[in-house]
Amino acid sequence: MDELPLDQVRTLLAVVDEGTFDAAAAALHVTPSAVSQRVKALEQRTGRVLLMRTKPVRPTGSGEVVVRFARQLARLERDARAELGLETGQGPARVPIAVNADSLATWFLPALTRVPQDPPVCFELHREDESHTTALLREGQVMAAVTSQPDPVAGCTVRRLGLARYRAVATPEFAARHLTGALAEDLCEAPTVVFDRRDALQDTFVRSLTRGRSGAGSVRHLVPASDGFRDAVAFGLGWGLVPEPQAEPLLRSGRLVELAPTRPMDVPLYWQQWKLDSPALSAVARAVAAAAAEALVAPGSV
């Protein structure tokens, strides 16, 4: 295999983005038969099955590699045309980014205001848990991600941003009712607030207190929004780990109390992005790194 024919690569991307062969045909202004033939030819050329013929279609692991290549190719073509002063015909540069909810609610949006807007850049944010954002990078859905994963996705670079610090907190009334004995044992039984079913932060914290014997209690309130999570804890539904910037005003006012003042929970965050010489992506990376240096905790800080 000497090369991947660009028309076949772009057709595969269109099928993934549109969800069906018919929709891709309409977007490309060709027949569904032509779309099917191009995809089959690309699969024969690579010797791999690239698509799962579901509704909507989904790329296989090999297909994800080709889709990511197609998106990177489109970005490089767009940047080259812009540098040459040619009309791109696609509007402002679009930068899709995966970011976790707590970063989005605290420091990430101010970071984006630092990105120069001449030429204009449009941000397309995908909210996902920091332990799962790299999946969107791997699938080619985003160009960059804030993640807790230090190992770079294939074709990506990684940069450490800092530590997101969380505080274990509850209302004074909740603590008086549920946390009257040994904290480690009480937290194994007390109601807790979690972001969603994949949120393991509270379990990890309790296991650090019980030396791995037990996680958080079984009474769990799922609140899948960063501000809503903080409010649920502040209203006394349960205890939870709240980002320090959100917890501090409530601690100062007395609405919340800290359960383990000497044991903050620190989550390392990294910036992963495609290995592309893209002016828009580079500008976003610089802005994110600068904002993170100010907002996050440096490793080794108390």
PyMOL commands that set and color helices and strands:
alter all, ss='L'
color gray80, all
select helices_A, chain A and resi 6-18+21-28+32-46+61-83+101-106+108-112+133-138+172-178+183-187+201-210+226-234+244-253+279-295
alter helices_A, ss='H'
color red, helices_A
select strands_A, chain A and resi 51-52+58-59+93-99+121-127+144-147+156-170+192-194+220-222+240-243+257-258+265-274
alter strands_A, ss='S'
color yellow, strands_A
deselect
rebuild
show_as cartoon
